[in-house]
Structure formats: structure tokens, C-alpha cells
Amino acid sequence: MGEMRLAAIESGPLDRDELASAVSGPGSGAVVVFSGDVRNVDHGRSVARLEYEGHPSAGAVLAEVVSRVAAAAGPDVVVAAAHRVGPLAIGEAALVVAVGAEHRGAAFDVCSSLVDEIKRCLPIWKLQVFVDGTSEWVNCA
């Protein structure tokens, strides 16, 4: 059974090195870090900035998702994840996931699965503000 080392919702900048350190150790022959960063274009439209709104349960949901994925990953896997809320500028990290594992294959696989599960389950919604002054909510079901 894997281990969750960190699951956090943050209103300030995410520290990729902190998450990588959280999953590093003598048993981690591979550490994979994913950073989902704010880009300046979406579907051909110029993006000025993003704003993320989180439900009050977002922290608990993130911890549950990270714990569940870690538990399914195997005994030598450790995971950490953090997601931003509030306004983000172009280039800032919105989501950082780190996975430490004995081998790279498991680290990459678990990292990909964890990102997918976070995007599927986390009650956080994104407002894209475009350069032309218009905006749109994304992933609001």
C-alpha cells in the first residue's frame, strides 16, 4: 500500500521542490513531478489570467483522492499533490503532483493516474479571463 505524503489547497504559489522532496527518499529510485502551468492561449484565444474557485470541501476531497491513488499504487510508492485557488498569472503552477517509486514506470503511471483523478474529482472550477476582456468558466458541470 502506497503512502500519501502531502495534499494541499494553496492560495499562494506552489513549490515544486517541496513536493519533490516530500516523495524523495532512499526507496525512491524515481521521482516524477508534474506541473500544470497557466498558459497564455486556449483553443486559439489569448489568455490574460486564470482564477480558481474551490468548494469548501476541496481540501478533504484532494486528500481522499491522493490517499486512494496512493493505496492502489503499491507498497513502494509515495505521492503528494497541491492545487492553487485564487488568481494565477501566466506561467504559474495551478497543480503540482509528485510521485516517488522504486522504478520510473510506476512513478510515471501513478503520476498520470493521480492527475487524471484530481481533474475528475476535485471541486475546483477555473475562470479563464481573455486578453479581449471576455471570460469563461471551464469544467463547471
Secondary structure, DSSP 8 states (H G I E B T S, - for coil): --EEEEEEEESS---HHHHHHHH-STT-SEEEEEEEE--SEETTEEEEEEEEEE-TTHHHHHHHHHHHHHHHH-TT-EEEEEEE-EEEETT-EEEEEEEEESSHHHHHHHHHHHHHHHHHH--EEEEEEETTS-EEEES--
